[in-house]
Amino acid sequence: MSFVEVFLLFLAGFVSGAINAVAGGGTFITFGAFTLIGIGPISANATSSIAQFPGYITSTLAYRRDLVRIWREVLVLAAASIAGSLVGALILLALDNPSFAALVPWLLLAATALFAAGPWLRPSPREAAEAARGHRVIGPIVQFLASIYGGFFGAGMGIMMLATLGLTESGDYHRLNALKNLLATVIAVIAIVVFVSGGVVAWPAALVMIPGVALGGYSGVWIAKRVPQMAVRLFVIAIGLGLAAYYFYVA
């Protein structure tokens, strides 16, 4: 890699980490940066999962006390997440770059739409007693389907899961967010294992970007206090639409 490419990846990682800390949606930045330096879309998607992984870990650890209290429920949903992520990641590896590239603009549009609708998809806080009956069976099934998408592509996965968990699980927003963070980590672990085994990770690019993601995530707290969240959301939406337009053009 040239110095310019190294700088671009580090900067993209920094921006991605900061955006995730403020509003989410950093995957758009990392995926776009990897493709911009010539990495194929399948490898870019897999490498982006590696680069984003430290953020999943830290966000899960922040909710460790909440998760301990619901560990039985977590196990069932985690099992569904493992199965779904495995299916999604294997589907990705079964495709070639031209086939996946044809899907990418549509996936980006769907993920951008999810991100844009995020504030309206977030479930309202509610007590455990208000959860609808019968969701003990529906919940794992819905989580399995969401995890297939997470293992296959991943952008917008957190917003999707927060919405689906709000429909199938009980508790307030913080409890649902804790579940979402842990399940996103589980999905990422399985997908990463599959991608590494499949040899599709661009390790030099990932190692350059990871420090930028970590630094950006730390700086995101400072940014969140000074930059309106709506401005960040509009920036991410513009990136998503721009990438979708680019892939429609080159497809």
Backbone bond lengths (Angstrom), bond angles and torsions (degrees), N, CA, C in turn:
res aa  C-N    CA-C-N  psi(-1)  N-CA   C-N-CA  omega(-1)  CA-C   N-CA-C  phi
1 M - - - 1.459 - - 1.522 110.39 -
2 S 1.311 115.47 144.02 1.461 120.13 177.27 1.523 109.78 -79.99
3 F 1.334 115.42 167.87 1.462 120.05 178.83 1.531 110.38 -60.59
4 V 1.335 116.50 -38.59 1.469 120.89 -179.78 1.532 110.35 -62.51
5 E 1.335 117.09 -42.22 1.461 121.06 -179.99 1.521 111.01 -66.92
6 V 1.334 116.87 -41.10 1.467 120.62 177.20 1.523 110.07 -61.15
7 F 1.326 116.33 -45.35 1.468 120.00 179.57 1.524 110.79 -63.41
8 L 1.332 117.05 -41.62 1.461 121.30 179.88 1.532 110.95 -61.33
9 L 1.330 116.94 -44.98 1.467 120.51 -178.73 1.525 111.23 -66.41
10 F 1.327 116.46 -42.64 1.471 119.35 178.98 1.529 110.05 -63.20
11 L 1.333 116.43 -44.82 1.465 120.77 179.76 1.526 110.69 -63.10
12 A 1.356 116.71 -43.03 1.461 120.14 178.53 1.524 110.87 -62.46
13 G 1.335 116.63 -39.36 1.458 120.19 176.80 1.519 111.81 -62.95
14 F 1.328 115.74 -42.35 1.469 120.04 178.88 1.526 110.80 -61.64
15 V 1.336 115.92 -48.72 1.467 120.33 -179.40 1.528 110.32 -63.02
16 S 1.331 116.12 -40.50 1.456 120.55 179.74 1.527 111.33 -62.67
17 G 1.336 116.95 -46.42 1.456 120.22 179.42 1.516 112.17 -62.39
18 A 1.338 116.34 -40.66 1.457 120.40 179.11 1.525 111.36 -66.06
19 I 1.324 116.87 -41.80 1.462 121.20 -179.52 1.526 110.53 -65.66
20 N 1.331 116.76 -40.88 1.462 119.65 177.72 1.518 111.58 -62.06
21 A 1.329 116.38 -37.09 1.464 120.33 -179.95 1.522 112.19 -69.71
22 V 1.339 116.23 -29.42 1.470 120.17 -176.42 1.520 112.13 -92.62
23 A 1.339 116.92 -48.63 1.469 119.20 -172.09 1.516 114.06 -140.35
24 G 1.338 119.00 -11.84 1.460 121.08 -173.70 1.517 110.14 85.28
25 G 1.335 116.26 166.90 1.455 120.61 179.04 1.510 114.62 101.22
26 G 1.335 117.60 10.32 1.456 120.61 -177.67 1.510 114.32 -65.44
27 T 1.342 117.61 -20.49 1.461 120.84 -179.85 1.529 111.57 -60.01
28 F 1.331 117.27 -32.42 1.465 120.08 177.33 1.536 110.20 -57.25
29 I 1.323 116.38 -41.10 1.460 121.58 -176.07 1.527 110.46 -69.94
30 T 1.340 116.46 -47.90 1.464 119.20 -176.32 1.526 111.24 -66.78
31 F 1.317 117.07 -43.90 1.468 120.19 178.91 1.526 110.54 -60.96
32 G 1.319 116.59 -45.22 1.462 120.59 -179.85 1.518 112.51 -63.15
33 A 1.338 117.12 -39.39 1.466 120.29 -179.10 1.526 111.29 -66.52
34 F 1.333 116.44 -41.60 1.460 119.46 179.39 1.528 111.63 -63.48
35 T 1.326 116.74 -42.11 1.465 119.08 179.34 1.522 111.15 -69.14
36 L 1.336 116.44 -31.62 1.460 120.48 -178.22 1.525 112.24 -64.55
37 I 1.340 117.39 -31.68 1.467 119.51 -179.68 1.535 111.40 -90.82
38 G 1.339 116.51 8.28 1.454 119.72 172.69 1.511 116.52 100.50
39 I 1.322 118.35 7.03 1.458 120.79 176.93 1.529 108.46 -77.21
40 G 1.328 117.48 134.64 1.461 121.98 -179.77 1.516 111.70 -60.22
41 P 1.339 117.94 154.25 1.467 120.81 -173.73 1.530 114.34 -60.00
42 I 1.338 118.52 -37.69 1.463 120.02 179.56 1.523 109.87 -66.55
43 S 1.315 116.74 -46.70 1.463 120.84 178.58 1.530 111.18 -65.67
44 A 1.331 116.88 -37.25 1.466 120.93 178.21 1.523 110.73 -63.17
45 N 1.326 116.47 -41.03 1.459 121.08 178.64 1.524 110.70 -65.09
46 A 1.343 116.73 -44.90 1.459 121.13 -179.97 1.521 111.03 -65.80
47 T 1.316 117.49 -43.63 1.458 121.68 -178.50 1.523 111.08 -67.41
48 S 1.316 116.62 -34.31 1.460 120.90 176.55 1.523 110.87 -62.41
49 S 1.337 116.59 -36.59 1.466 119.95 177.38 1.517 111.06 -62.15
50 I 1.336 116.32 -40.00 1.469 120.84 177.91 1.523 110.23 -64.20
51 A 1.326 116.27 -46.80 1.460 120.92 -176.02 1.528 111.99 -63.66
52 Q 1.332 117.27 -34.62 1.458 121.39 -177.14 1.529 112.93 -82.45
53 F 1.330 117.30 -14.22 1.462 120.64 -169.95 1.538 114.39 -59.33
54 P 1.343 120.51 -42.40 1.474 118.80 179.20 1.523 113.33 -55.38
55 G 1.329 116.86 -34.60 1.460 119.97 178.57 1.515 112.38 -66.10
56 Y 1.340 117.34 -35.96 1.459 121.01 176.94 1.534 110.47 -62.38
57 I 1.324 115.77 -42.07 1.461 120.96 -178.22 1.533 111.04 -63.24
58 T 1.325 116.22 -50.47 1.465 119.44 -176.09 1.531 111.75 -65.65
59 S 1.331 117.18 -37.60 1.467 119.51 179.76 1.525 111.13 -68.79
60 T 1.333 117.14 -30.54 1.465 120.67 177.53 1.521 110.90 -73.04
61 L 1.330 116.80 -42.30 1.461 120.51 -179.83 1.528 111.79 -61.02
62 A 1.321 116.30 -30.46 1.467 119.66 179.79 1.527 111.89 -63.87
63 Y 1.335 117.55 -21.58 1.464 122.42 -178.36 1.533 112.17 -110.45
64 R 1.324 118.04 18.83 1.464 120.20 -172.29 1.529 112.97 -59.63
65 R 1.313 117.82 -36.49 1.473 120.08 -179.73 1.528 111.27 -67.49
66 D 1.311 117.14 -39.16 1.463 120.82 178.42 1.525 110.77 -66.49
67 L 1.326 116.60 -38.22 1.460 120.72 -176.14 1.526 112.21 -71.25
68 V 1.322 116.88 -31.38 1.466 120.13 179.41 1.523 110.68 -60.74
69 R 1.333 116.22 -34.92 1.470 120.39 -176.33 1.524 112.56 -74.47
70 I 1.318 118.25 -15.62 1.469 120.24 -177.39 1.525 110.76 -125.91
71 W 1.337 117.06 34.11 1.450 120.78 -171.56 1.535 113.13 -63.19
72 R 1.356 117.66 -31.91 1.462 118.89 179.62 1.533 111.02 -65.05
73 E 1.320 115.89 -45.18 1.467 120.48 177.54 1.522 111.16 -64.36
74 V 1.325 116.12 -37.53 1.462 121.37 -179.87 1.524 110.56 -61.83
75 L 1.333 117.33 -40.02 1.458 120.71 -177.77 1.527 112.00 -60.85
76 V 1.333 116.62 -42.80 1.462 120.39 -179.11 1.523 110.62 -65.34
77 L 1.328 116.20 -46.79 1.465 119.64 -179.14 1.528 111.47 -69.57
78 A 1.326 116.69 -33.04 1.468 120.01 177.45 1.523 110.49 -65.76
79 A 1.341 116.94 -39.42 1.469 120.35 178.02 1.528 110.53 -62.41
80 A 1.340 116.27 -41.92 1.461 120.21 177.16 1.525 110.82 -64.55
81 S 1.342 116.51 -36.68 1.462 121.08 179.89 1.521 111.17 -68.09
82 I 1.330 116.92 -39.17 1.466 120.81 178.51 1.532 110.22 -61.38
83 A 1.332 115.58 -48.38 1.469 120.05 -178.80 1.528 110.93 -62.89
84 G 1.331 117.44 -46.43 1.460 121.04 -178.19 1.513 112.57 -65.64
85 S 1.330 117.37 -43.47 1.460 120.80 179.75 1.520 111.07 -64.03
86 L 1.333 116.50 -38.74 1.464 120.53 178.12 1.527 110.57 -61.45
87 V 1.331 116.20 -44.61 1.462 120.34 179.15 1.533 110.26 -62.61
88 G 1.334 116.64 -47.60 1.464 120.13 -177.78 1.515 112.86 -62.60
89 A 1.344 116.70 -43.26 1.463 120.55 -179.27 1.524 111.28 -66.51
90 L 1.332 116.96 -39.09 1.463 120.38 179.05 1.531 111.23 -67.88
91 I 1.336 116.17 -35.83 1.468 119.09 175.88 1.533 110.11 -61.95
92 L 1.342 116.10 -41.52 1.463 119.81 179.16 1.523 111.17 -61.05
93 L 1.337 116.79 -44.68 1.460 120.17 -178.57 1.525 112.29 -68.89
94 A 1.330 116.42 -22.27 1.468 119.88 179.04 1.521 111.99 -75.41
95 L 1.329 116.92 -14.94 1.459 121.27 -179.86 1.522 110.59 -90.91
96 D 1.322 116.74 158.42 1.462 120.24 170.00 1.520 108.10 -99.18
97 N 1.326 116.12 170.09 1.462 120.09 -175.86 1.529 113.27 -59.47
98 P 1.339 120.11 -43.45 1.473 119.12 178.76 1.532 112.37 -60.96
99 S 1.336 116.99 -40.49 1.468 119.93 -179.54 1.521 110.64 -65.85
100 F 1.335 116.48 -44.42 1.464 119.72 179.53 1.520 110.91 -67.76
101 A 1.331 116.43 -39.02 1.469 120.11 179.50 1.520 111.21 -60.25
102 A 1.349 116.92 -33.90 1.466 120.36 178.26 1.522 111.34 -67.74
103 L 1.339 116.68 -28.65 1.465 120.93 179.49 1.524 112.62 -84.50
104 V 1.334 116.88 -26.41 1.462 121.44 -171.69 1.533 113.73 -54.40
105 P 1.347 120.42 -48.68 1.470 117.86 -178.41 1.518 113.13 -60.70
106 W 1.336 117.14 -36.03 1.466 120.03 178.06 1.530 110.93 -69.76
107 L 1.325 116.11 -39.40 1.460 119.98 176.89 1.524 110.97 -64.27
108 L 1.337 115.84 -40.75 1.460 119.78 178.86 1.526 111.51 -65.20
109 L 1.335 116.64 -40.48 1.462 119.59 177.53 1.530 110.84 -62.93
110 A 1.344 116.02 -43.79 1.470 119.52 179.39 1.514 110.77 -63.76
111 A 1.349 116.91 -43.54 1.457 120.44 -179.68 1.528 111.04 -66.20
112 T 1.341 117.03 -38.49 1.462 120.77 178.43 1.531 110.63 -65.64
113 A 1.327 116.00 -40.13 1.469 119.91 177.54 1.523 110.91 -63.19
114 L 1.335 116.32 -41.71 1.466 120.42 176.72 1.518 110.72 -61.25
115 F 1.336 115.27 -44.41 1.461 119.46 -179.44 1.523 111.25 -63.58
116 A 1.334 116.53 -43.85 1.462 120.73 -179.72 1.527 111.46 -63.35
117 A 1.341 115.58 -35.91 1.468 120.27 -179.14 1.514 112.79 -85.76
118 G 1.335 116.66 -0.02 1.455 121.20 -175.10 1.524 115.53 -48.49
119 P 1.352 119.44 -49.11 1.464 119.58 -178.62 1.523 113.68 -60.54
120 W 1.333 117.02 -27.06 1.467 120.06 -179.85 1.527 112.21 -90.62
121 L 1.339 116.41 -16.43 1.462 120.27 179.50 1.516 112.78 -87.63
122 R 1.320 116.99 -17.47 1.455 119.21 -178.44 1.524 110.10 -66.51
123 P 1.337 116.46 129.98 1.464 119.03 -179.06 1.509 111.75 -70.95
124 S 1.324 116.15 147.60 1.457 120.77 176.47 1.523 109.79 -72.86
125 P 1.336 118.93 147.82 1.452 120.86 177.83 1.531 110.88 -57.86
126 R 1.305 116.24 140.98 1.461 119.86 178.28 1.519 109.61 -153.46
127 E 1.326 116.44 159.61 1.451 122.25 -179.52 1.520 110.48 -83.01
128 A 1.330 116.28 158.40 1.461 120.90 -177.88 1.527 112.04 -60.44
129 A 1.321 116.84 -34.26 1.465 119.87 -177.12 1.513 113.00 -67.38
130 E 1.350 116.57 -15.56 1.459 119.70 -177.47 1.525 113.02 -86.76
131 A 1.322 117.07 -5.48 1.466 119.30 -179.08 1.523 110.50 -64.41
132 A 1.316 114.67 140.56 1.464 119.16 -179.20 1.520 110.83 -70.44
133 R 1.338 116.10 148.71 1.448 120.51 -179.94 1.529 110.40 -75.24
134 G 1.331 115.15 152.71 1.463 120.61 176.64 1.504 114.65 88.76
135 H 1.323 118.61 -1.22 1.457 121.06 -176.49 1.519 112.89 -80.69
136 R 1.335 117.61 -7.21 1.460 119.21 177.61 1.528 111.05 -64.29
137 V 1.304 116.52 -28.57 1.467 120.74 176.84 1.522 110.72 -89.60
138 I 1.327 116.72 -41.56 1.460 120.87 -177.02 1.527 111.29 -68.02
139 G 1.318 116.78 -39.07 1.467 121.39 -176.17 1.517 114.16 -53.23
140 P 1.341 118.92 -55.10 1.467 119.79 178.82 1.526 113.66 -61.15
141 I 1.334 117.01 -34.41 1.468 120.23 179.63 1.533 110.14 -65.81
142 V 1.336 115.93 -46.93 1.467 120.35 178.92 1.529 110.68 -63.59
143 Q 1.341 116.02 -39.67 1.462 119.77 178.81 1.527 111.43 -65.70
144 F 1.312 117.17 -36.72 1.467 121.36 176.41 1.527 110.48 -59.76
145 L 1.330 117.12 -45.07 1.462 121.14 -179.14 1.535 111.00 -66.78
146 A 1.340 116.56 -41.52 1.465 119.81 178.31 1.527 110.81 -64.52
147 S 1.336 116.11 -33.72 1.463 120.56 -178.28 1.524 111.98 -71.97
148 I 1.325 117.29 -28.72 1.468 119.90 175.29 1.525 109.28 -60.46
149 Y 1.334 116.07 -46.11 1.465 119.87 177.13 1.526 110.19 -62.28
150 G 1.341 116.61 -42.52 1.458 120.22 -178.98 1.511 112.83 -61.76
151 G 1.330 117.43 -41.04 1.451 120.61 178.33 1.514 112.81 -72.17
152 F 1.326 116.50 -28.51 1.465 121.35 -176.77 1.524 112.21 -81.14
153 F 1.348 117.05 -45.31 1.460 120.23 -175.67 1.527 112.09 -132.26
154 G 1.308 117.74 -58.67 1.462 120.38 170.95 1.519 116.96 98.96
155 A 1.329 119.37 -31.04 1.461 120.05 -179.35 1.521 110.21 -63.54
156 G 1.318 117.40 129.01 1.458 121.50 -177.19 1.514 114.05 80.82
157 M 1.341 117.11 4.28 1.455 121.13 -177.42 1.525 112.54 -60.68
158 G 1.315 116.87 -42.55 1.459 120.01 -177.87 1.516 112.57 -63.38
159 I 1.327 116.71 -42.07 1.457 121.08 179.39 1.521 109.91 -65.97
160 M 1.332 116.44 -41.61 1.457 120.35 178.15 1.531 111.12 -60.81
161 M 1.322 116.68 -45.79 1.460 119.78 -177.72 1.523 112.13 -68.49
162 L 1.319 116.69 -36.10 1.461 118.65 178.34 1.523 110.50 -62.46
163 A 1.323 115.93 -37.00 1.466 119.85 178.39 1.522 111.21 -70.98
164 T 1.341 117.64 -45.46 1.468 119.86 -177.83 1.525 111.56 -69.90
165 L 1.310 117.73 -37.49 1.469 120.19 177.23 1.527 110.95 -64.98
166 G 1.334 115.80 -33.74 1.458 119.11 177.61 1.518 112.82 -65.33
167 L 1.337 115.99 -25.55 1.464 120.40 179.57 1.526 112.96 -86.49
168 T 1.333 116.56 -24.06 1.467 118.88 -172.23 1.524 114.82 -116.49
169 E 1.340 117.01 -14.16 1.460 119.65 -176.50 1.529 110.79 -118.92
170 S 1.324 115.03 159.97 1.462 120.82 179.59 1.519 110.51 -95.16
171 G 1.316 115.67 167.69 1.454 120.74 174.80 1.518 113.08 109.37
172 D 1.348 114.81 171.92 1.459 120.08 -178.82 1.527 110.64 -84.42
173 Y 1.327 115.20 -177.37 1.462 120.51 -174.79 1.524 112.10 -60.52
174 H 1.327 117.96 -40.87 1.456 121.13 -176.78 1.530 111.42 -65.68
175 R 1.310 116.59 -36.64 1.458 120.06 177.67 1.529 110.06 -66.92
176 L 1.316 116.11 -43.41 1.459 120.13 178.84 1.528 111.04 -65.91
177 N 1.313 117.15 -37.36 1.454 120.59 178.94 1.522 111.25 -66.92
178 A 1.331 116.29 -36.68 1.465 120.81 176.45 1.526 110.15 -62.40
179 L 1.334 115.86 -45.72 1.464 120.20 176.98 1.531 111.08 -60.16
180 K 1.319 115.58 -45.13 1.471 120.66 -178.71 1.520 110.99 -59.71
181 N 1.332 117.48 -45.15 1.459 120.92 -178.44 1.525 111.83 -62.90
182 L 1.335 116.19 -44.43 1.460 119.52 -179.99 1.530 111.29 -65.34
183 L 1.327 117.19 -45.85 1.461 120.87 -178.00 1.528 111.07 -66.33
184 A 1.326 117.32 -34.48 1.470 120.43 175.67 1.529 110.13 -63.82
185 T 1.326 117.22 -36.70 1.462 121.16 177.06 1.521 110.86 -65.70
186 V 1.342 116.04 -44.01 1.472 120.53 178.63 1.527 110.48 -60.71
187 I 1.317 116.60 -46.38 1.465 121.38 179.41 1.526 110.64 -59.62
188 A 1.336 115.80 -44.00 1.458 120.18 -178.92 1.525 111.63 -64.81
189 V 1.335 117.70 -40.46 1.465 121.24 179.86 1.522 110.70 -59.63
190 I 1.339 116.16 -49.39 1.466 120.05 -178.48 1.528 110.78 -63.38
191 A 1.329 116.31 -45.37 1.467 119.91 -179.64 1.527 110.86 -61.71
192 I 1.331 116.52 -41.01 1.464 120.22 -179.15 1.528 110.76 -64.81
193 V 1.329 116.89 -42.32 1.470 120.27 178.10 1.530 110.37 -58.83
194 V 1.335 116.03 -44.58 1.473 120.34 179.11 1.521 110.55 -64.64
195 F 1.332 117.13 -44.45 1.463 120.31 -177.66 1.525 111.65 -65.90
196 V 1.337 116.43 -40.73 1.466 119.91 178.50 1.527 109.89 -65.13
197 S 1.325 116.02 -43.72 1.466 120.17 178.47 1.522 111.37 -62.07
198 G 1.327 116.14 -33.77 1.460 120.68 179.84 1.514 113.60 -81.17
199 G 1.339 117.13 -5.45 1.455 121.09 177.41 1.512 114.93 67.71
200 V 1.335 117.42 32.08 1.467 119.31 -176.59 1.536 112.84 -107.76
201 V 1.331 117.51 6.81 1.463 120.71 -179.51 1.524 110.05 -88.56
202 A 1.315 116.90 129.91 1.469 122.01 175.66 1.531 107.57 -88.97
203 W 1.327 115.89 87.52 1.464 120.82 -171.17 1.528 114.59 -60.67
204 P 1.331 120.52 -44.73 1.481 118.42 179.42 1.530 112.07 -56.33
205 A 1.332 116.27 -42.91 1.464 119.95 179.71 1.524 110.91 -65.75
206 A 1.336 116.92 -40.12 1.466 120.58 179.97 1.529 110.70 -63.66
207 L 1.333 116.95 -43.91 1.467 121.21 -177.51 1.527 111.97 -66.87
208 V 1.323 116.14 -29.78 1.471 119.46 175.81 1.524 110.81 -71.27
209 M 1.337 116.01 -38.63 1.457 119.46 -173.98 1.527 113.74 -79.80
210 I 1.315 118.88 -33.97 1.467 121.71 -173.05 1.533 113.07 -55.18
211 P 1.346 120.31 -45.86 1.477 118.81 177.25 1.526 112.73 -59.40
212 G 1.330 116.13 -36.17 1.463 119.72 177.89 1.513 111.49 -64.95
213 V 1.346 117.08 -41.13 1.464 121.39 177.97 1.528 110.20 -61.73
214 A 1.339 116.13 -45.38 1.464 120.39 -179.08 1.525 111.35 -62.70
215 L 1.331 116.48 -44.98 1.466 120.42 179.73 1.521 111.11 -66.61
216 G 1.326 116.40 -40.04 1.461 119.84 178.82 1.514 112.03 -65.74
217 G 1.344 117.10 -38.60 1.454 120.31 177.83 1.520 111.89 -62.61
218 Y 1.331 115.93 -39.33 1.472 120.16 178.14 1.518 110.69 -67.64
219 S 1.341 115.80 -41.43 1.467 120.19 -178.95 1.516 112.10 -73.30
220 G 1.326 116.78 -18.68 1.460 120.24 -178.11 1.511 113.51 -58.93
221 V 1.327 116.81 -30.97 1.469 120.46 178.07 1.521 109.78 -62.17
222 W 1.344 116.34 -44.47 1.463 120.92 178.35 1.520 110.25 -64.72
223 I 1.330 116.44 -42.88 1.464 120.92 -179.23 1.520 111.01 -64.39
224 A 1.335 116.58 -39.96 1.464 120.95 -177.99 1.524 112.42 -59.32
225 K 1.318 116.63 -28.62 1.457 120.88 -178.84 1.527 112.55 -80.96
226 R 1.328 116.92 -13.20 1.461 119.88 -172.42 1.531 115.01 -122.64
227 V 1.331 116.77 -21.65 1.463 120.38 -178.81 1.522 109.13 -111.66
228 P 1.325 118.63 126.97 1.471 120.28 178.75 1.519 111.05 -57.81
229 Q 1.337 115.86 135.98 1.465 120.06 -178.87 1.521 111.63 -60.45
230 M 1.344 116.85 -33.31 1.457 119.85 179.37 1.529 111.06 -62.46
231 A 1.328 117.13 -37.42 1.465 120.56 178.41 1.526 110.68 -63.62
232 V 1.332 116.05 -40.40 1.467 120.14 178.55 1.523 110.25 -66.33
233 R 1.333 116.43 -42.68 1.457 120.71 -179.54 1.530 110.44 -61.86
234 L 1.322 117.08 -42.88 1.463 120.80 179.38 1.528 111.08 -64.14
235 F 1.327 116.49 -36.63 1.462 120.77 177.59 1.527 110.82 -63.45
236 V 1.333 116.56 -45.28 1.464 121.08 -179.85 1.528 110.48 -64.93
237 I 1.326 117.23 -42.14 1.466 121.06 178.81 1.530 110.28 -61.74
238 A 1.339 116.60 -41.74 1.468 120.32 178.29 1.530 111.01 -62.44
239 I 1.339 116.55 -40.36 1.469 120.35 178.19 1.525 109.90 -63.58
240 G 1.340 116.75 -45.64 1.460 120.66 -179.68 1.513 112.35 -60.82
241 L 1.335 116.57 -45.15 1.467 120.23 179.61 1.528 111.41 -67.50
242 G 1.332 115.61 -38.09 1.454 119.50 178.73 1.527 112.06 -64.38
243 L 1.332 116.49 -43.27 1.461 120.14 177.79 1.527 111.15 -64.49
244 A 1.335 116.71 -41.03 1.465 120.33 178.92 1.528 109.99 -61.62
245 A 1.329 116.55 -44.28 1.459 120.49 179.08 1.531 110.73 -62.12
246 Y 1.331 116.18 -40.73 1.470 120.17 179.75 1.525 110.94 -62.42
247 Y 1.335 117.11 -44.98 1.464 119.74 -178.58 1.524 112.39 -71.13
248 F 1.335 117.04 -31.58 1.466 118.74 171.95 1.531 110.45 -63.20
249 Y 1.320 116.59 -36.33 1.457 121.37 -177.47 1.527 111.91 -71.04
250 V 1.342 116.99 -41.87 1.459 119.96 -175.91 1.532 112.65 -86.51
251 A 1.346 116.38 -13.64 1.474 118.08 -177.91 1.529 111.74 -66.96
